[in-house]
Amino acid sequence: MPLASLPGPLPRQWHIGPVPVHGYALCVALGVVTALLVAERRYRALGGRPWLVVDLATMVMPAALAGALLYRVATDFGRYLGPGGDWVDVVRIWEGGLGLPGAAAGAAAAAVIWCRRSGTGIGPLLSAAVPGIMFGLAVAVLGNWFSQDMYGAPSSLPWAVPIAPGFRLPGYQNYGTFQPLFGYDALWNAAVGAALIRLIMTRRLTGGQVLALGAGLCALGRLGIDSLLLTGSRGTGLLADHLIAVGVVAAMTVYLVLTRERHGPQPLTEPPRRRRQASSASGRGGGSSGDGATGGPGAQGGAPGGIRTHT
């Protein structure tokens, strides 16, 4: 044992009266709250409607959970539905291993559908939400401290983390402390969130560019951190994670190159299709509907609900 190390192993769960509290699930919940608070504050700073982010979360969170569970099964099918597997383990999110890429995909799909139906501009919402999500991930990944997961090679560094014997991989029973990869992941995600906020202000990024950068940098960090994992710590799911991460990084690069001439800010609202079609028809007829060149009530910068500030 090194002379100094991080505290651990921490209890995986404790009880408040008859209610069990799981450390991993608690960190995930705190991560969600962090993401919502940051996104809500940033969206209001853009001039957005108060509590819209919270309203959106009521649809996004179930979709994110469903996506996480589907990703968990798809990337490690044998563990849950193969011979000797227990399908009930899929829903035991407090045990760790929540499929964050699947959660992100499910959340993004739900957000797009919600925004289109409500006429909300997706660009400003992404600019507000993506940095918040990165800070939320930084909090959520600390749940691996409780689940005794996501650790690297044996280490005697002062920030090494003790791992209980029952959670050490075969061949490493004689080692007590290991590299806390979950801590590195948390620091990386927080740094990405701070960098995105800075780039939004200085480079006038669009919401799509913010999403691409956030997803790509998150995947890049995961590739680097996963390369430090001990062999056998993740099984078949690790290869799938790597392939998906490489694909995300490649897609980010292509998207940013293709959209390099686009700049924010973007309108907070999008007109319904019928209004758009009516405006187009009146324009062909030489009429004015109040949304034309002279600008109608509430129009700003040629777009209804345009952003006045961008932070």
Buried (B, 14 or more C-beta within 10 A) or exposed (E): EEEEBBEBBBEBEEEEEEEEEBBBBBBBBBBBEBBBBBBBEBBBEBBBEEEBBEEBBEBBBEBBBBBBBBBBBEBBBEBBEEEEBEEEBBEEBBBBBBBBBBBBBBBBBBBEEBBEEEBBBBBBBBBBBBBBBBBBBBBBBBBBBBBBBBBBEBBEBEBBBBBEEEEBBEEBEEBBBBBBBBBBBBEBBBBBBEBBBEBBEEEEBBBBBBBBBBBBBBBBBBBBBBEEBBEEBBEEBBEBBBEBBEEBBEBBEEBBEEBEEBEBBBBBBBBEEEBEEBBEEBBEEEEEEEBBEEEEEEBBEEBBBBBEEBE
